[in-house]
Structure formats: structure tokens, C-alpha cells
Amino acid sequence: MQKHLFKIMLVVLAVFVIGATIPVNASAASLETTGAVKNEYTYEEAVFLTGTPIIFKGTSKDIKIAEKESKGKLTETYSMKLTASNGATLTRNIAYESDVIDYATLGQKTSNGEVKKYTEKITIGSTTYTLVDYQFSQGTVTDNRAASDYYSGNVISRKTYSYKTGTGNSAAQKTVTIDTDSRHAGYENFWGATETQITESVYSYSDGKTSHVKNRLSTSKSRVLNFEGNLGTLGSFDGGYAVVSEKDVISEYTYDLASGQKGTVDLDAKYMPTIERLIIPKFRDLSGHYAKEAIEKLYSLGIYSDTSNFFSPNTPMKRIDFTTAIGKAVDLRVFEEKKSKKTPSTSVFKDLKRSVKDYGYIESALNKGIIKGVSADYFKPDNAITRAEAATIFVRALGLENRAPDPGYVTKFADDKQIPNFARDGIYIVNELGLMMGDPTGRFNPNKPLTRAEASAVLERFLKYLENDLKQNYRDDILFFN
């Protein structure tokens, strides 16, 4: 398994592009617990009914998967016809239905469902296994945060197959029941998604024998940012960034079967990558600057939209510019308002006109709880963002405010007493996550303004956290320690 995962881990240095979209499963979780892997063309899963692993495969013409959500009901249907190299066949038709409840005031959703239809027949040699009973229940809870949705859930099921052994007078009808207990966890955000599922199954045969199969499955979507040099030496630019979007699925079955066979089966699938070229940064005041790469990445990704050739990296970052960058980084999905008599004429802050460029990001960030004004009525858009304010905004965007210790704790920084109460949790958490550190003297300097360069360096770390750190936690950490 570790070698299998290592190949995947080598691929991942994920950074991102504004404008690309990632398909999102409305239920935010996999209902199937077969351990199957698939891409846009192929499908594979392992079956252990006979006491030896059999790999069934199909292509897009053999598989139909559909999803529909209406009036709080999510229906997922699967139809497939698969074959194995030994001539075995598998046909399956499934319909799951879930009740999706949106607790908007809490920023959470629950999905609890059951199977409405499940027929299956597996023919291996002269033996046909027919599904005669299927019981299924699943539950998932999703915490919708501004920067990322986090979810966790469980699936339990029981399948009973009937099959016949022998012929003539020696023929006997037998059964095998598969009890499955599955757990899944994952996240989804604008930049990527990872879901990992751990499934344990016990096969109970009518003759008293048992088999045990454990499956570990993980699906991940990520983006790799590459610098592509210009092939022409006399061009107007030396090169630019290209984003390669990738999706992969890895699955490992560990089995101890009634036949005496033990071992593992590894499956994996990759989707066809897509590539997108980004705009080219042409700042003239970044040569040799420590934040040059971070600034150029953020500009290429559309998080910055400066029209000047001078970035002014050492000047303070304004509150409005920092908030707008965060809004674009987490994709607050600001839509243009249609001009009508019903359009609000007043701003959410008295010192910020609705006509200001990127006003929508400020309003959305306020509505999402990412920012607050310096008072109820004033935002002070042109004031410099302080380190304390930036730390608080990062943590609110991630929805991790409650991960700080109970009130009354003291941080490790030498200037702990200078930390404003509103920022104490944020500073503690950004430091724990490695997003913001103290200076060499052990001080956090909470009231010191962030320069545009410093803000860029932290924003780049924030984006890498959304993909690299979350992916490691929701894939590698779960797979290696469960």
C-alpha cells in the first residue's frame, strides 16, 4: 500500500486557477462501498464471493451513473454490466434516495438515506450468485465553511446472495451474507477535493465459514502549477504558468478468505488531465525579491488584478485589497447584480460605496462571517491590514475558530499581552497550521501592518494548505493509520 500511495504522492504539488471548476457530488460522499475505481472511461472492482479475488471491469458504455436532487431528496442511480478475464459476468442496478436537510443558520447539512432498488446477479463459471436481500443505511454531515466544506459519515449494509452448488441429487441451495461497516471523511473546496473511505466486510456462508475483507479507497482532485518557459528567445516574456488539473482514485483490498487465501489487491485509475494557461505577470519591481514567486502566482491565478507594472511589494496591504484577495482565493462566487429598482442602494459600510471595484467580495465576506468592520458602520478600506486582523480572517475563512483552546489560555509568543482579544484564537491557530509565524525574537507583532509582499507570502501558504495539507490529512493520514 505504501508503495502504491507513494506514486500518487510524488505527483502532488497543488496550486490553483480561478475559473476552473470541480464537479461536486451533491451528497458530498460516496454511497457505494465496493472499493471500485473508475475514470471517464473504465471501471474496476474486486469481488471475493468464491474464495478467490476476481476483478470485474467495464467501460463507459457499460456503466451509467446519474444523480438528481429535488425538493430535499437526492436520488442516485447506478446501472452496470461488468465482465472478468475468466468470463465471469456481473450485472447491477441500484437506486439510493437520501433526505438532504440544510441547517442554514448553523452552516451545516445532513444527508440520511436508504436503498430504494438494488438488483444484482454474478455468474462465475457454472455458479450464479443472485442477490435476494439488501439492507442499507447511510448518514453524512457536512460543515459548510467559506474556504472549504468538511464532511464525515457512515454506511452500514447487509447483502444476502443465494447460489446453488452441485447438480442432480447432490444439488444444494446455499447463501452467503455480507455485513459491511463503512466510514468516510472528506473535504471539498474550490481548489480540490479528497474523500477517503474505510470499509470492513464479513462474509458469512451457510456452511459456517467466514471471510474478511477490508478496503481502503481514496479519491482526490488536485491542480499542479507548472512554469512553462517561452520557446522563443526574442519574445516579450520569458514564460508563464500553466495549471494541470488531475483526478485519481486508489483502492486497496486486504483479504482473509474462507478458502484459506490471504493477500492484497491494488487498483487505481486516473482521469485524463486538463491544462490551462494563465495570464503572464510583468511586474518590474520584483527582481530578486523574496516574494516574487508568490506574487506572480497570485497574479496569474487572478487573485490579484493589478494593472500597473509596479506591484510595490514593501508598501502596506490595504484592508480592502486583502479582503478581496481572500474572497477570490476561496471563491466567494460574487455575481453581478442586475440593475433594478429593487437593488439595494446603501452599502454594508458607510465608508465603502457600492460602486467600488470588487465591492461584492467585501459584502460576501461580511455575510459569510469572514470579516468585520472596525465598527458596526465603518470598514476603513484604505487602512493597512494588521497581522492580527489577517490571522483572524484566515481562520474565519477556514471555519477553524473553535479549534483553539478554551478561553483564558496564553500563547507562546513573547508579546502575548499585546494580542487583541478578537485575534487570540486566530493567531494561535494560524501558528499551529504554519500559516503565520513569529519573528526571530519570539514576538508575533500582532498590531504591525502586513506589507503587500508579506501578505502575498501568507496567501500562497493559505492556498497550499487548502490543497496540500488537507489532502495529506484526508488521504495519507487516514490510509496509513486506519
LODO-268883 format. One record per residue (C-alpha): z negated, x, y; residue in three letters. Coordinates in nm, 4 decimals, padded with zeros to 6 digits. Layout:
<recs>
Z,X,Y,ala .
...
</recs>
This chain:
<recs>
00.0000,00.0000,00.0000,met .
-00.0880,00.2790,00.2441,gln .
00.2490,00.4499,00.1920,lys .
00.4172,00.1121,00.2253,his .
00.2405,00.0430,00.5556,leu .
00.2879,00.3953,00.6875,phe .
00.6650,00.3460,00.7004,lys .
00.6121,00.0451,00.9245,ile .
00.3515,00.2149,01.1433,met .
00.5874,00.5028,01.2249,leu .
00.8288,00.2610,01.3862,val .
00.5883,00.1076,01.6317,val .
00.5662,00.2298,01.9878,leu .
00.5905,-00.1062,02.1504,ala .
00.6671,-00.1790,02.5094,val .
00.8446,-00.4699,02.6528,phe .
01.1065,-00.6532,02.8577,val .
01.0867,-00.9505,03.0918,ile .
01.3360,-01.2183,02.9963,gly .
01.3361,-01.1682,02.6190,ala .
01.1783,-01.4464,02.4156,thr .
00.9939,-01.4538,02.0874,ile .
01.0153,-01.7629,01.8689,pro .
00.6721,-01.9177,01.8347,val .
00.5589,-02.1232,01.5382,asn .
00.4084,-02.4382,01.6881,ala .
00.1258,-02.4341,01.4345,ser .
00.0607,-02.0652,01.5102,ala .
00.0085,-01.9907,01.1417,ala .
00.1834,-01.9671,00.8035,ser .
00.1171,-02.2633,00.5777,leu .
00.2807,-02.1113,00.2709,glu .
00.0649,-01.8781,00.0610,thr .
00.3264,-01.7479,-00.1849,thr .
00.3414,-01.3991,-00.0292,gly .
00.7144,-01.4389,00.0303,ala .
00.9072,-01.2142,00.2685,val .
01.2252,-01.3135,00.4478,lys .
01.4577,-01.2259,00.7281,asn .
01.7503,-01.4128,00.8807,glu .
01.9496,-01.3773,00.5561,tyr .
01.7329,-01.3003,00.2490,thr .
01.4172,-01.4417,00.0892,tyr .
01.1977,-01.2915,-00.1871,glu .
00.8733,-01.3848,-00.3622,glu .
00.6916,-01.2805,-00.6790,ala .
00.5835,-01.5297,-00.9493,val .
00.3244,-01.4474,-01.2183,phe .
00.3162,-01.7605,-01.4392,leu .
00.4445,-01.5913,-01.7554,thr .
00.2060,-01.2963,-01.7540,gly .
00.4616,-01.0581,-01.6059,thr .
00.5841,-01.0344,-01.2444,pro .
00.9213,-01.1969,-01.1765,ile .
01.0925,-01.1533,-00.8382,ile .
01.2863,-01.4587,-00.7215,phe .
01.5444,-01.4176,-00.4482,lys .
01.7640,-01.6338,-00.2306,gly .
01.9843,-01.6124,00.0764,thr .
02.0114,-01.8250,00.3892,ser .
02.2417,-02.0689,00.2100,lys .
01.9681,-02.1303,-00.0489,asp .
01.6805,-02.1760,00.1991,ile .
01.6266,-02.4492,00.4554,lys .
01.3151,-02.4434,00.6745,ile .
01.2600,-02.6935,00.9552,ala .
00.9781,-02.7702,01.1953,glu .
00.9189,-03.0712,01.4181,lys .
00.6310,-03.1631,01.6464,glu .
00.5968,-03.5143,01.7875,ser .
00.3013,-03.7127,01.9212,lys .
00.0428,-03.4641,01.7970,gly .
00.1968,-03.4413,01.4482,lys .
00.3545,-03.1205,01.3240,leu .
00.5834,-03.1536,01.0216,thr .
00.7209,-02.8500,00.8372,glu .
00.9726,-02.8839,00.5557,thr .
01.0959,-02.6231,00.3078,tyr .
01.3813,-02.6575,00.0602,ser .
01.4872,-02.3660,-00.1601,met .
01.6771,-02.2690,-00.4713,lys .
01.6000,-01.9185,-00.5968,leu .
01.7097,-01.7018,-00.8876,thr .
01.5760,-01.3892,-01.0586,ala .
01.7646,-01.0976,-01.2107,ser .
01.6814,-01.2217,-01.5626,asn .
01.8463,-01.5590,-01.4939,gly .
01.5248,-01.7496,-01.4171,ala .
01.5505,-02.0224,-01.1520,thr .
01.3086,-02.1813,-00.9061,leu .
01.3607,-02.4987,-00.7018,thr .
01.1062,-02.6177,-00.4475,arg .
01.0832,-02.8941,-00.1855,asn .
00.7825,-02.9135,00.0465,ile .
00.6710,-03.1226,00.3436,ala .
00.3484,-03.0364,00.5294,tyr .
00.2010,-03.2523,00.8037,glu .
-00.0661,-03.1385,01.0475,ser .
-00.2589,-03.3090,01.3245,asp .
-00.2486,-03.0865,01.6332,val .
-00.5251,-03.1598,01.8842,ile .
-00.5150,-02.9960,02.2260,asp .
-00.8580,-02.9374,02.3817,tyr .
-00.7120,-02.8575,02.7232,ala .
-01.0456,-02.8240,02.9029,thr .
-01.1524,-02.5585,02.6501,leu .
-00.8152,-02.3867,02.6306,gly .
-00.8070,-02.4377,02.2537,gln .
-00.6040,-02.6177,01.9879,lys .
-00.6817,-02.7155,01.6301,thr .
-00.4347,-02.7862,01.3532,ser .
-00.5563,-02.9528,01.0348,asn .
-00.3130,-03.0708,00.7728,gly .
-00.2191,-03.1694,00.4229,glu .
00.0842,-03.1699,00.1980,val .
00.2992,-03.4833,00.2037,lys .
00.5555,-03.3740,-00.0521,lys .
00.5715,-03.0853,-00.2984,tyr .
00.8043,-03.0690,-00.5970,thr .
00.8727,-02.7531,-00.7923,glu .
01.0378,-02.6509,-01.1165,lys .
01.0588,-02.2979,-01.2547,ile .
01.2743,-02.2201,-01.5589,thr .
01.2233,-01.8827,-01.7270,ile .
01.4181,-01.8360,-02.0479,gly .
01.3629,-02.1458,-02.2629,ser .
01.0420,-02.2464,-02.0838,thr .
01.0299,-02.4796,-01.7846,thr .
00.7192,-02.4994,-01.5667,tyr .
00.7038,-02.8342,-01.3861,thr .
00.4575,-02.8965,-01.1057,leu .
00.2603,-03.2094,-01.1977,val .
-00.0127,-03.1983,-00.9329,asp .
-00.0619,-03.0273,-00.5983,tyr .
-00.3664,-03.0458,-00.3711,gln .
-00.3603,-02.8729,-00.0325,phe .
-00.5666,-02.8492,00.2850,ser .
-00.5374,-02.6212,00.5861,gln .
-00.7132,-02.5723,00.9183,gly .
-00.6363,-02.3431,01.2119,thr .
-00.7990,-02.2958,01.5518,val .
-00.6130,-02.1317,01.8409,thr .
-00.7733,-01.9960,02.1569,asp .
-00.5086,-02.0057,02.4312,asn .
-00.5681,-01.7256,02.6792,arg .
-00.3437,-01.6281,02.9702,ala .
-00.2273,-01.2976,02.8222,ala .
-00.2421,-01.3852,02.4514,ser .
-00.3188,-01.6644,02.2078,asp .
-00.5580,-01.5751,01.9255,tyr .
-00.5878,-01.7834,01.6104,tyr .
-00.7613,-01.7924,01.2748,ser .
-00.7581,-02.0323,00.9828,gly .
-00.7857,-02.1101,00.6142,asn .
-00.5730,-02.2674,00.3425,val .
-00.7017,-02.3906,00.0072,ile .
-00.4788,-02.5353,-00.2614,ser .
-00.4591,-02.6206,-00.6296,arg .
-00.1329,-02.6327,-00.8251,lys .
-00.1058,-02.7561,-01.1837,thr .
00.2058,-02.6880,-01.3906,tyr .
00.2964,-02.8381,-01.7262,ser .
00.5090,-02.6465,-01.9755,tyr .
00.5985,-02.6614,-02.3435,lys .
00.5747,-02.3820,-02.5972,thr .
00.7277,-02.3643,-02.9452,gly .
00.9823,-02.6011,-03.0991,thr .
00.9799,-02.8849,-03.3507,gly .
00.6450,-02.9449,-03.5215,asn .
00.4987,-02.6345,-03.3581,ser .
00.5780,-02.7550,-03.0047,ala .
00.2754,-02.7851,-02.7750,ala .
00.2335,-02.9101,-02.4198,gln .
00.0238,-02.6749,-02.2094,lys .
-00.0890,-02.6427,-01.8495,thr .
-00.1738,-02.3708,-01.6006,val .
-00.3688,-02.4390,-01.2825,thr .
-00.3563,-02.2043,-00.9826,ile .
-00.6526,-02.2219,-00.7431,asp .
-00.5764,-02.0472,-00.4147,thr .
-00.8034,-01.9446,-00.1285,asp .
-00.6228,-01.8001,00.1733,ser .
-00.7327,-01.6714,00.5144,arg .
-00.5096,-01.5857,00.8067,his .
-00.5507,-01.4458,01.1559,ala .
-00.3090,-01.3522,01.4289,gly .
-00.2111,-01.3446,01.7914,tyr .
00.0942,-01.4388,01.9916,glu .
00.1846,-01.3247,02.3401,asn .
00.4958,-01.2780,02.5494,phe .
00.5382,-00.9230,02.4228,trp .
00.4854,-00.9624,02.0497,gly .
00.3048,-01.1325,01.7656,ala .
00.1316,-01.0369,01.4431,thr .
-00.0075,-01.2556,01.1676,glu .
-00.1856,-01.1272,00.8584,thr .
-00.2776,-01.3370,00.5575,gln .
-00.5054,-01.2531,00.2647,ile .
-00.4599,-01.4828,-00.0377,thr .
-00.6518,-01.4787,-00.3667,glu .
-00.5297,-01.6859,-00.6606,ser .
-00.6860,-01.7594,-01.0003,val .
-00.4556,-01.8798,-01.2810,tyr .
-00.6387,-02.0859,-01.5456,ser .
-00.4429,-02.1525,-01.8670,tyr .
-00.5168,-02.4367,-02.1087,ser .
-00.5962,-02.1827,-02.3810,asp .
-00.8856,-02.0485,-02.1727,gly .
-00.7195,-01.7300,-02.0448,lys .
-00.7090,-01.6383,-01.6745,thr .
-00.5012,-01.4249,-01.4388,ser .
-00.5959,-01.2959,-01.0951,his .
-00.3505,-01.2198,-00.8144,val .
-00.4313,-01.1014,-00.4618,lys .
-00.1646,-01.0998,-00.1931,asn .
-00.1750,-00.9274,00.1430,arg .
00.1033,-01.0358,00.3772,leu .
00.1729,-00.9399,00.7393,ser .
00.4488,-01.0413,00.9783,thr .
00.4932,-00.8607,01.3092,ser .
00.7281,-00.8736,01.6063,lys .
00.7416,-00.5835,01.8478,ser .
00.9608,-00.4096,02.1021,arg .
01.0395,-00.0394,02.1241,val .
01.1299,00.1045,02.4639,leu .
01.3704,00.3986,02.4498,asn .
01.5006,00.6151,02.7304,phe .
01.8758,00.6479,02.6949,glu .
02.0369,00.9402,02.8764,gly .
02.3660,00.8883,03.0544,asn .
02.6522,01.0475,02.8576,leu .
02.8338,01.1200,03.1835,gly .
02.7011,01.4190,03.3758,thr .
02.8516,01.3120,03.7089,leu .
02.7176,00.9566,03.7087,gly .
02.4935,00.8016,03.9738,ser .
02.1937,00.8068,03.7387,phe .
02.0605,01.0290,03.4605,asp .
01.9718,00.7464,03.2253,gly .
01.7772,00.4265,03.1810,gly .
01.5619,00.2282,02.9434,tyr .
01.6737,00.0145,02.6518,ala .
01.4499,-00.2241,02.4601,val .
01.4949,-00.2685,02.0862,val .
01.3272,-00.5848,01.9567,ser .
01.2218,-00.5742,01.5926,glu .
01.0545,-00.8008,01.3394,lys .
00.9327,-00.7038,00.9933,asp .
00.7387,-00.8560,00.7041,val .
00.5418,-00.6631,00.4421,ile .
00.3759,-00.8059,00.1329,ser .
00.1700,-00.6553,-00.1498,glu .
00.0639,-00.8351,-00.4666,tyr .
-00.2166,-00.6836,-00.6764,thr .
-00.2374,-00.8471,-01.0200,tyr .
-00.4559,-00.8511,-01.3300,asp .
-00.2872,-01.0898,-01.5718,leu .
-00.3906,-01.2727,-01.8883,ala .
-00.1212,-01.0792,-02.0733,ser .
-00.3094,-00.7561,-02.0044,gly .
-00.0656,-00.6348,-01.7414,gln .
-00.2102,-00.4851,-01.4228,lys .
-00.0354,-00.3397,-01.1215,gly .
00.1116,-00.3996,-00.7775,thr .
00.4366,-00.5365,-00.6398,val .
00.5530,-00.4449,-00.2883,asp .
00.8071,-00.6497,-00.0941,leu .
00.9318,-00.6037,00.2587,asp .
01.2021,-00.7386,00.4870,ala .
01.3318,-00.6506,00.8310,lys .
01.5272,-00.8608,01.0737,tyr .
01.8367,-00.7311,01.2498,met .
01.7149,-00.5525,01.5654,pro .
01.8426,-00.6598,01.9057,thr .
01.8976,-00.4287,02.2019,ile .
01.8826,-00.4931,02.5744,glu .
01.9456,-00.2502,02.8581,arg .
01.7170,-00.2637,03.1627,leu .
01.7710,-00.2035,03.5311,ile .
01.7601,00.1575,03.6485,ile .
01.4775,00.2777,03.8752,pro .
01.5875,00.5006,04.1639,lys .
01.2668,00.5902,04.3473,phe .
01.2914,00.9134,04.5448,arg .
00.9208,00.9875,04.5961,asp .
00.8052,01.0213,04.2324,leu .
00.9316,01.3664,04.1369,ser .
00.6552,01.5453,03.9467,gly .
00.4108,01.2580,03.9959,his .
00.1728,01.1886,03.7042,tyr .
00.2502,00.8137,03.7156,ala .
00.6290,00.8488,03.7407,lys .
00.6986,00.7290,03.3849,glu .
00.4602,00.4329,03.4098,ala .
00.6038,00.3228,03.7453,ile .
00.9636,00.3466,03.6248,glu .
00.8840,00.1497,03.3079,lys .
00.7165,-00.1294,03.5052,leu .
01.0091,-00.1450,03.7455,tyr .
01.2643,-00.1510,03.4618,ser .
01.0702,-00.4296,03.2911,leu .
01.0818,-00.6428,03.6059,gly .
00.7068,-00.6283,03.6655,ile .
00.7792,-00.4538,03.9958,tyr .
01.0643,-00.5741,04.2140,ser .
01.0642,-00.3184,04.4957,asp .
01.3951,-00.2996,04.6811,thr .
01.3157,00.0254,04.8623,ser .
01.3968,00.3684,04.7196,asn .
01.0406,00.4729,04.8050,phe .
00.7504,00.3481,04.5930,phe .
00.4677,00.5062,04.7977,ser .
00.2532,00.5809,04.4894,pro .
-00.0510,00.7065,04.6796,asn .
-00.0956,00.4084,04.9114,thr .
-00.3435,00.1309,04.8172,pro .
-00.2183,-00.1514,04.5951,met .
-00.2413,-00.4889,04.7728,lys .
-00.4219,-00.7810,04.6102,arg .
-00.1084,-00.9946,04.6212,ile .
00.1095,-00.7235,04.4631,asp .
-00.1402,-00.6539,04.1848,phe .
-00.1839,-01.0245,04.1046,thr .
00.1928,-01.0760,04.0991,thr .
00.2353,-00.7795,03.8623,ala .
-00.0300,-00.9204,03.6265,ile .
00.1388,-01.2622,03.6395,gly .
00.4737,-01.1130,03.5410,lys .
00.3137,-00.8905,03.2784,ala .
00.1564,-01.1840,03.0936,val .
00.4474,-01.4199,03.1669,asp .
00.2715,-01.6989,03.3523,leu .
00.6086,-01.8792,03.3472,arg .
00.6316,-01.9760,03.7107,val .
00.9038,-02.2326,03.7626,phe .
01.0870,-02.3069,04.0843,glu .
00.9607,-02.6293,04.2374,glu .
01.2193,-02.8939,04.3146,lys .
01.2150,-02.9744,04.6823,lys .
01.0949,-03.3292,04.7303,ser .
00.8600,-03.5313,04.9425,lys .
00.6027,-03.5038,04.6611,lys .
00.5974,-03.1233,04.6663,thr .
00.2542,-03.0061,04.7922,pro .
00.2762,-02.8770,05.1470,ser .
-00.0527,-02.6878,05.1525,thr .
-00.1263,-02.3559,04.9874,ser .
-00.4146,-02.2920,04.7496,val .
-00.5414,-02.0432,05.0103,phe .
-00.5431,-02.0793,05.3876,lys .
-00.4185,-01.7237,05.4413,asp .
-00.1238,-01.7473,05.1991,leu .
00.1843,-01.9529,05.2810,lys .
00.3687,-02.1316,05.0043,arg .
00.6900,-01.9726,05.1328,ser .
00.5664,-01.6217,05.0491,val .
00.7706,-01.4500,04.7790,lys .
00.6045,-01.4817,04.4367,asp .
00.3544,-01.7386,04.5690,tyr .
00.3925,-01.9232,04.2368,gly .
00.2346,-01.6325,04.0486,tyr .
-00.0729,-01.6434,04.2729,ile .
-00.1126,-02.0184,04.2258,glu .
-00.0643,-01.9915,03.8480,ser .
-00.3107,-01.7019,03.8217,ala .
-00.5679,-01.9089,04.0130,leu .
-00.5087,-02.2147,03.7937,asn .
-00.5396,-02.0022,03.4774,lys .
-00.8678,-01.8565,03.5936,gly .
-00.7310,-01.5007,03.6161,ile .
-00.8091,-01.4576,03.9866,ile .
-01.0383,-01.5962,04.2521,lys .
-01.0238,-01.5674,04.6274,gly .
-01.2650,-01.3612,04.8314,val .
-01.3977,-01.7079,04.9192,ser .
-01.3027,-02.0640,04.8278,ala .
-01.0371,-02.0762,05.1030,asp .
-00.9201,-01.7187,05.1544,tyr .
-00.7362,-01.4731,04.9282,phe .
-00.6899,-01.1748,05.1629,lys .
-00.3487,-01.0938,05.0101,pro .
-00.2952,-00.7686,05.2017,asp .
-00.6366,-00.6212,05.1245,asn .
-00.6439,-00.3326,04.8778,ala .
-00.7395,-00.4278,04.5220,ile .
-01.0605,-00.2528,04.4186,thr .
-01.1316,-00.1053,04.0784,arg .
-01.3942,-00.3731,04.0179,ala .
-01.1514,-00.6530,04.1040,glu .
-00.8782,-00.5052,03.8858,ala .
-01.1124,-00.4708,03.5862,ala .
-01.2184,-00.8345,03.6234,thr .
-00.8583,-00.9575,03.6428,ile .
-00.7558,-00.7655,03.3293,phe .
-01.0432,-00.9101,03.1266,val .
-00.9902,-01.2662,03.2502,arg .
-00.6217,-01.2417,03.1563,ala .
-00.7188,-01.1315,02.8059,leu .
-00.9856,-01.4012,02.7795,gly .
-01.2474,-01.1497,02.6672,leu .
-01.5223,-01.2179,02.9234,glu .
-01.7608,-01.3363,02.6508,asn .
-01.7348,-01.0080,02.4578,arg .
-01.9745,-00.8319,02.6962,ala .
-02.3467,-00.8046,02.6044,pro .
-02.5986,-01.0662,02.7112,asp .
-02.6764,-01.0685,03.0868,pro .
-02.9148,-00.8026,03.2109,gly .
-02.7508,-00.5040,03.0409,tyr .
-02.6871,-00.1710,03.2139,val .
-02.3503,00.0048,03.1853,thr .
-02.3252,00.3743,03.1055,lys .
-02.1874,00.4624,03.4495,phe .
-02.3947,00.6715,03.6910,ala .
-02.3194,00.4253,03.9722,asp .
-02.4148,00.1186,03.7677,asp .
-02.6226,-00.0210,04.0561,lys .
-02.3099,-00.0323,04.2753,gln .
-02.1215,-00.2594,04.0332,ile .
-02.0897,-00.6118,04.1789,pro .
-02.2330,-00.8852,03.9574,asn .
-01.8958,-01.0615,03.9291,phe .
-01.7375,-00.7462,03.7838,ala .
-02.0084,-00.6221,03.5478,arg .
-01.8651,-00.7842,03.2335,asp .
-01.5094,-00.6863,03.3263,gly .
-01.5956,-00.3215,03.3843,ile .
-01.7911,-00.2997,03.0597,tyr .
-01.5027,-00.4472,02.8575,ile .
-01.2116,-00.2547,03.0157,val .
-01.4018,00.0638,02.9463,asn .
-01.4658,-00.0358,02.5843,glu .
-01.0940,-00.1156,02.5439,leu .
-00.9884,00.2145,02.7010,gly .
-00.8026,00.0457,02.9862,leu .
-01.0117,00.1945,03.2687,met .
-01.2459,00.4936,03.2589,met .
-01.4987,00.6580,03.4876,gly .
-01.4373,00.9787,03.6808,asp .
-01.5471,01.3272,03.5614,pro .
-01.8887,01.2769,03.7220,thr .
-01.9550,00.9638,03.5137,gly .
-01.9037,00.7203,03.8013,arg .
-01.6808,00.4120,03.7828,phe .
-01.6392,00.3811,04.1613,asn .
-01.6151,00.0011,04.1483,pro .
-01.5523,-00.0500,04.5209,asn .
-01.2857,00.2174,04.5529,lys .
-00.9317,00.0873,04.6167,pro .
-00.6692,00.1441,04.3475,leu .
-00.3607,00.3294,04.4613,thr .
-00.0209,00.1969,04.3566,arg .
00.0060,00.4887,04.1124,ala .
-00.3380,00.4260,03.9610,glu .
-00.2651,00.0547,03.9286,ala .
00.0635,00.1362,03.7536,ser .
-00.1050,00.3661,03.5030,ala .
-00.3603,00.0970,03.4144,val .
-00.0948,-00.1772,03.3973,leu .
00.1004,00.0341,03.1484,glu .
-00.2130,00.0727,02.9332,arg .
-00.2672,-00.3036,02.9570,phe .
00.0820,-00.3716,02.8184,leu .
00.0353,-00.1212,02.5372,lys .
-00.2945,-00.2883,02.4488,tyr .
-00.1223,-00.6264,02.4196,leu .
00.1072,-00.4874,02.1531,glu .
-00.0153,-00.1610,02.0005,asn .
-00.3907,-00.2201,01.9866,asp .
-00.3713,-00.5879,01.8942,leu .
-00.1112,-00.5143,01.6286,lys .
-00.3246,-00.2420,01.4723,gln .
-00.6275,-00.4721,01.4719,asn .
-00.4437,-00.7721,01.3270,tyr .
-00.2331,-00.5791,01.0740,arg .
-00.3625,-00.2375,00.9712,asp .
-00.7349,-00.3052,01.0121,asp .
-00.7170,-00.6316,00.8159,ile .
-00.4889,-00.4975,00.5425,leu .
-00.6795,-00.1757,00.4830,phe .
-01.0274,-00.3278,00.4883,phe .
-00.9756,-00.6583,00.3020,asn .
</recs>
